[in-house]
Amino acid sequence: MAQRWLAVAVLVGCAIGLGTSASAAPTTTTRPADDNPPTPVHYRVDTTTHVAKLGSDLIIGPGRLDGQFVITPGTLRVDITGTLALPPADSYFVTFGFMPATTTVTVTSTAQVDSVLQNGTLTATTRLVFALTNARVHGVPLNLGANCRSDETAIVQTGPFASPLSTGTISGTFTIPPFHHCGVTENLDPLMTGLVSGPGNTLRTVLTFLCGGATTCEEH
């Protein structure tokens, strides 16, 4: 077992450029796939989304990213994949420039997070759907129903990252898609789409390493 984690440590060092240079030719042949099993890794996830149309921030977290990483031998590439889970968040914003509104936003990941760590930069692709419930405008309930949600959107975030066993911050810009199935007694899709959907939104994600590799995850 000690030899296994020593090998992982050496490969991580190579992946972030500590053990070899990008131009150096590999001196060993690629190991068989079954000799390069994935290593579990777990992160705490804290996100801040700035919604351009509303001019307000939505803070979600802490959530979890539970996954694994694989180091490609003889290269500077580490693939990190995992399942993202985020808790619902209550938001406050001002509509039409003067009318306060609140709603609960639930962000759901529709596929596993795919990330590549190479040359000290992490690039992560996340596919998300936004759902709205418990809406109030100027204190008056707005019955959105249970199925008011956006289409899926793909968000690409990048940022400096030392290794899969570290903590870092990534960010990106994305478009919030139109909303559908909003409203019980009337069609509120145009209202919610007009208020929220559109380009120029930003997402900032802090990935805090919890455990992985040789570190036990029992306490997390």
N, C-alpha and C positions, 0 to 999 in steps of 0.2 A: 504493500500500500504506500509506504514511504517513497518507493521508487516512482510510483504512479504520479504522486503530487509533485515530486521533484521534476518529472518530465513536463507536467503542466506548467510549472513555474518557469522552466527554461523556454517553453514555447511562447508563453505570454511575453517574456522578455524579448524574444525575437519579434513577436507581432507588433510591439510598440517601438521597435527600432533600437533596442538596447543591445541585442546580441548579434545583429547583422545589419548590413546596409542594404538599401533598396536595390542597388546595382549588383550586389554580390550574387554569384551563381550558386544555387543549392549544391551542397556537397554530398547529400544523401538522396536516395530515391524516395518517392512518396510511399508512405506506409499504406497497407490495405485499409479499407474503410472500417472494417470491424476491429482494427487496432487503434482507431482514433474515435473512441466513443464520446458523446456529448457530455459536458460537465454542467451540473445544475447551478443556477444562479438566481438570486431573488433581490428585488429592489423595492424600496418605498418610492411612490410616485406622487409628486405634488405639481399641479398644473395651474397656470394663470392664462386665461384667454381674454384678449381684448376684442370686444365685439364692435366693429367699426361703425355700423349704423347707429348703435345705441350710445357709442362713446363711453362705454363702461367696461369694467373688468369683472370676469367671473372666475372665482377661485374654487378649485375642486381638489379635494384630497384630505388626508392622505389616502392613496390607493395602493395597489400592488401590481408589480410585473413579475410573474413567476415563469421562469423559463430555463434556458440552457444555452451554452455556447460551444462552438466547435472551432478549433484553430486549424487552418489549412497548413500542413507541414511544408516547410520550405518557402513560405510566402509571408507577407505582412498583413494577412487578412484573418479577421475573427468574425464569424457569423453568430449573432445573438438573436434568438427567437424566443417568444413567450406569449403568455396570456395576460392581457391587461384587464384589470377590474378597478373601476372608479365609483365612489359613492355619489348619490344625488347631492346637489348643491342648491341652496336658496339664493336667488339673485334679486337685486334691486336696481332699477334703472328708471329713467325719465323718458316718457314717450311724448312725441310732438313738442319737445322742448319745455314742457311745463307739467305734464301729468305723470305722477309717480306710479310705478307698477312693480309688482313682485311676481315671481314664478319659481317653481322648482324645475331645475334642469337636470336631466339624467343623460349622461354620455355613455354610450355602449359601444364597445369594440366589436366589430362584426367579423374580424379575422385575427389571426395571430399577428403580433408585431414582428416585423422583419427588419433587422438592423445589421449593418456592416461596420466594423471597426477597422480602420486602415490608416496608417500613417498618422496616428494620433487624433483622428476625427471619426466621430460616430455619426452615421446617417441612418435614421430610423423612419420607417414608413408605417403609419397607423391608419386603419380604416374605421371611421366613426359614424355613428348616427346620434343626433340630438333629439331628445324627447322633452316636451313641455307639459307640466301639470300644475295644479293649484295656482292658477293665475288670478291676480287681482289688479284691477286698474282703478286708481283713486279710491282704493278700499273696497270696491265692488267686485264680487266674484265674477270671473269670466269662465264659463263652462266650456273648457276645451275638450273634455272627454278624456278617455284613457289611451287614445292612440294617436295623439298629435305628435308627429315626429318628422324629421327631415329625411331627405334621401341620404344615401351614404356618400361620404366625402373621404378622399385620401389625403393625408397630411404628411409631408416630408419635413423632418426636423434634423438639424445638424448642430454639432458643437464639439469642442475639444473633450477628449476622453482618454485617460491614460491607459486603462486596461479594463477587461470585463469584471475585474474585482475591485472597481473603484467607484467614486461618486462624481457626477458631472451634470452639466446643464446643457440642454439642446433647445433649439427654437426653430420656428418656421412660420410661413404665411399661408393662409388657405381661404377658400371660399365656402361660406355656409350655404348649402343647397336650399331649394324651396321646401316648404312644409306641406304635409298632407294629412287628411283625416282629422282636422282640427274643428271642434265645434259639435255640439249635440243638437241644439235646436236650429242652428244656422251654420252656414259654411264660413268658417273663420280662416281658411287657408290663405286667401289673399291678404288678410290683415297681418297674420303672423309672418308670412313671407315678406311682406312689405316692410315690416318693422325690423326683422332680424337678418334675413338672408341677404347675401351679397359678398363681394370680394374684399380683400384688404384686412382680414382678421388675422391676429397673431396668436400663436400658442407658444408658451414657454414652459418647459418641463424639467423639473429637477429629479434626477434619478439618484437616490441614495442607496448605496450598496448595503444590504442587510447580511447576506450570507451566501456562500457558494464555494465551490472547490472543496478544500479540506476543512472549511469552517462549518461547524454544525448549525443547522437551522432549527433545532428543537425549541430554542427560546424565542423565536420570531413567529 
